[in-house]
Amino acid sequence: MNIEYLTIFNFDYQEIAGKCAETDWKRLDFRKDNPVYKTGNVIVYLDINFPHRNPDEPVQKPQYSGEFIARRIKQTVRNHPGITPGFVAMLLEEVEATKEIKKEVKKIIAKYKQEGGLIPLP
């Protein structure tokens, strides 16, 4: 099983995490195709937010919120009418984050904090 880490903006994270009023959890995700997106693999989504600001303040750089979720790919759909060429649709199912996943997330965050940079944005 491969694990892929993705950063997503907060509105997508809310849907996939099931914190959105419209649905319990988002079952579909569309991404640029990648060989790791195959049935059985796990995707870990890292939540990226723009910090709160007052109307008179400039927009700040987005930051990792400290939240993440794991989803297993149940099915992938490629080359289907309506899906942009080079993209894949993934049917996701809930999965608990393992100790391995949690440890890897901590390493990713520590790396970017140490380097003083941003986690690659979506």
C-alpha positions as CSV (number, residue, x, y, z in Angstrom):
1,M,0.0,0.0,0.0
2,N,1.4,3.4,-1.0
3,I,0.6,6.6,0.9
4,E,0.4,9.9,-0.8
5,Y,0.3,13.3,1.0
6,L,-1.7,16.1,-0.5
7,T,-2.2,19.7,0.7
8,I,-5.7,21.0,0.1
9,F,-7.4,24.3,0.9
10,N,-9.8,24.5,3.8
11,F,-13.0,24.4,1.9
12,D,-12.0,21.1,0.2
13,Y,-10.7,19.7,3.5
14,Q,-14.1,20.5,5.2
15,E,-16.0,18.5,2.6
16,I,-13.6,15.5,2.6
17,A,-13.4,15.5,6.4
18,G,-17.2,15.5,6.7
19,K,-17.3,18.9,8.5
20,C,-19.5,20.3,5.7
21,A,-23.2,20.6,6.3
22,E,-24.1,19.3,2.9
23,T,-22.6,15.8,3.3
24,D,-21.2,13.4,5.9
25,W,-18.0,13.1,3.9
26,K,-17.0,13.8,0.3
27,R,-16.8,10.6,-1.6
28,L,-15.2,11.9,-4.7
29,D,-12.0,13.7,-5.4
30,F,-10.6,14.9,-8.8
31,R,-6.8,15.2,-9.2
32,K,-4.2,15.4,-11.9
33,D,-3.5,11.8,-12.7
34,N,-0.6,10.1,-10.8
35,P,0.3,6.3,-10.8
36,V,-0.1,6.3,-7.0
37,Y,-3.8,6.9,-7.4
38,K,-4.9,3.3,-7.5
39,T,-7.4,1.2,-5.6
40,G,-6.2,0.4,-2.1
41,N,-3.8,3.2,-1.7
42,V,-4.2,5.8,1.0
43,I,-4.3,9.6,0.6
44,V,-3.5,11.8,3.5
45,Y,-5.0,15.3,3.1
46,L,-3.2,18.2,5.0
47,D,-5.5,21.2,5.7
48,I,-4.1,24.5,4.5
49,N,-5.7,27.8,5.6
50,F,-5.3,31.5,5.0
51,P,-4.9,33.0,8.5
52,H,-7.8,35.2,9.8
53,R,-7.4,38.9,9.0
54,N,-9.3,42.1,9.5
55,P,-10.6,43.8,6.4
56,D,-7.9,46.5,6.4
57,E,-5.0,43.9,6.7
58,P,-3.2,42.4,3.8
59,V,-3.7,38.7,3.0
60,Q,-1.1,36.5,4.6
61,K,0.5,33.3,3.2
62,P,-1.5,30.1,3.7
63,Q,-0.4,27.8,6.5
64,Y,-0.9,24.3,7.7
65,S,-3.8,24.2,10.2
66,G,-2.4,21.2,12.1
67,E,-5.3,19.0,10.9
68,F,-5.1,16.0,8.5
69,I,-7.3,13.1,7.4
70,A,-6.7,9.8,5.7
71,R,-8.8,8.3,3.0
72,R,-8.4,5.0,1.1
73,I,-9.1,4.9,-2.6
74,K,-12.0,2.6,-3.2
75,Q,-12.1,3.1,-7.0
76,T,-10.5,5.2,-9.7
77,V,-12.1,6.4,-13.0
78,R,-9.9,7.6,-15.8
79,N,-10.7,8.5,-19.5
80,H,-14.4,8.8,-18.8
81,P,-16.6,11.3,-20.7
82,G,-16.7,14.5,-18.6
83,I,-13.4,14.0,-16.8
84,T,-10.7,16.3,-18.1
85,P,-8.0,14.5,-19.9
86,G,-5.0,13.8,-17.6
87,F,-7.2,13.8,-14.5
88,V,-8.5,11.0,-12.4
89,A,-11.7,10.7,-10.3
90,M,-11.3,8.8,-7.1
91,L,-14.0,7.2,-4.9
92,L,-12.8,7.6,-1.3
93,E,-13.6,5.7,1.8
94,E,-12.9,6.6,5.4
95,V,-9.8,5.1,7.1
96,E,-8.2,5.7,10.4
97,A,-4.7,7.3,10.4
98,T,-2.2,4.8,11.5
99,K,0.8,5.5,13.8
100,E,3.0,5.4,10.6
101,I,0.8,8.1,8.9
102,K,0.8,10.3,12.0
103,K,4.6,9.9,12.3
104,E,5.1,10.8,8.7
105,V,2.9,13.9,8.9
106,K,4.9,15.1,11.9
107,K,8.1,14.7,9.9
108,I,6.7,16.6,6.9
109,I,5.6,19.5,9.1
110,A,8.9,19.6,11.0
111,K,10.8,19.7,7.7
112,Y,9.0,22.7,6.5
113,K,9.1,24.5,9.9
114,Q,12.9,23.9,10.0
115,E,13.4,25.2,6.5
116,G,11.2,28.2,7.2
117,G,9.1,27.6,4.1
118,L,5.6,26.7,3.2
119,I,4.3,23.2,2.7
120,P,3.8,22.9,-1.1
121,L,0.4,24.4,-1.9
122,P,-2.4,22.7,-3.8
